Amino acid sequence: MRIDIITIFPDYFGPLELSLIGKARASGILDVRLHDLRSWTHDRHNTVDDTPYGGGPGMVMKPEPWGEALDAVTADPPGGAGQAGAAPAVPRLILPTPSGVPFTQAHADRLAAEPWLVFACGRYEGIDSRVARDAAQRMPVEELSIGDYVLAGGESATLVMVETVSRLLPGVLGNRDSVDQDSFATGEMQHLVEGPVYTKPAVWRGHEVPPVLLSGNHGAVDRWRRDESLRKTARNRPDLLERMPAERLDRHDREV
Ligand SMILES: Nc1cc(-c2ccc3ccn(Cc4ccccn4)c3c2)[nH]n1
């Protein structure tokens, strides 16, 4: 997968050099390219913002630098200009914004199947709305929110989405099972949050690991883990339980 990130703070993405994503980039699974929006300004001060039409607080990001940046970044498709007559890849443009569609694991699953994503990180009060409208004439555009709170810009949201998507790519996580057992995945654990996890020592500061986990009885361990997930979901995320199809909860589950 190729990921392009356009931002006025490229250094914000240092973490993408680390850990799983850093390894995926080094191994070629992931091709992440950072672009400084100011490279597409032409004035002495590298201006990227201006006052909002209609008045109001703060500043808005000017459309011209964004238009030129998106033209330049999307003019260099992965795999060249189209092998043997194939159409060149078209990127999906992701615009983080507090007013976007809530980003969920389902979005991550879908985006992980895309060959090319471009993230446009806004700042100030956002990007001139004509940028998304103009881009939509040439590529799919999605405005996504990572939560109901307002960040200072799109960089943190982009880090979250890049991490969520990248960990789903084959070869990125050493243990693929970990993904399949994600609480928000579509498998057995769907609609349930993770329960408690433990490792050695068996007793730590007087706190014992639940004996069932040391029993070697895999059936009992699986049942205990599901019960604990049900309890934690009921406590922290009753909204998820309401979404769970009734047939997915057996009589035992209802008594937990
Ligand atoms: N889930 C999210 C996403 C964001 C986000 C994403 C991009 C930008 C670009 C600017 N701002 C700040 C800002 C302030 C006031 C109104 C609008 N936006 C952003 C915030 N916040 N929360």
The ligand as a MOL file (V3000), in Angstrom:
LIG
                    3D

  0  0  0     0  0            999 V3000
M  V30 BEGIN CTAB
M  V30 COUNTS 22 25 0 0 0
M  V30 BEGIN ATOM
M  V30 1 N -12.0980 13.7740 14.9660 0
M  V30 2 C -11.4960 15.0220 14.8020 0
M  V30 3 C -10.8440 15.5110 13.6510 0
M  V30 4 C -10.4230 16.7680 13.9770 0
M  V30 5 C -9.7480 17.7350 13.0890 0
M  V30 6 C -9.2750 17.3360 11.8420 0
M  V30 7 C -8.7060 18.2590 10.9810 0
M  V30 8 C -8.6180 19.6020 11.3710 0
M  V30 9 C -8.1700 20.7730 10.7240 0
M  V30 10 C -8.3370 21.8310 11.6110 0
M  V30 11 N -8.8820 21.3450 12.7550 0
M  V30 12 C -9.2110 22.1610 13.9120 0
M  V30 13 C -10.6200 22.6520 13.8350 0
M  V30 14 C -11.0460 23.5600 14.7550 0
M  V30 15 C -12.3450 24.0120 14.6970 0
M  V30 16 C -13.1950 23.5560 13.7410 0
M  V30 17 C -12.7240 22.6430 12.8510 0
M  V30 18 N -11.4240 22.1780 12.8900 0
M  V30 19 C -9.0910 19.9940 12.6380 0
M  V30 20 C -9.6450 19.0680 13.5090 0
M  V30 21 N -10.7980 17.0250 15.2410 0
M  V30 22 N -11.4480 15.9470 15.7340 0
M  V30 END ATOM
M  V30 BEGIN BOND
M  V30 1 1 1 2
M  V30 2 1 2 3
M  V30 3 2 2 22
M  V30 4 2 3 4
M  V30 5 1 4 5
M  V30 6 1 4 21
M  V30 7 1 5 6
M  V30 8 2 5 20
M  V30 9 2 6 7
M  V30 10 1 7 8
M  V30 11 1 8 9
M  V30 12 2 8 19
M  V30 13 2 9 10
M  V30 14 1 10 11
M  V30 15 1 11 12
M  V30 16 1 11 19
M  V30 17 1 12 13
M  V30 18 1 13 14
M  V30 19 2 13 18
M  V30 20 2 14 15
M  V30 21 1 15 16
M  V30 22 2 16 17
M  V30 23 1 17 18
M  V30 24 1 19 20
M  V30 25 1 21 22
M  V30 END BOND
M  V30 END CTAB
M  END
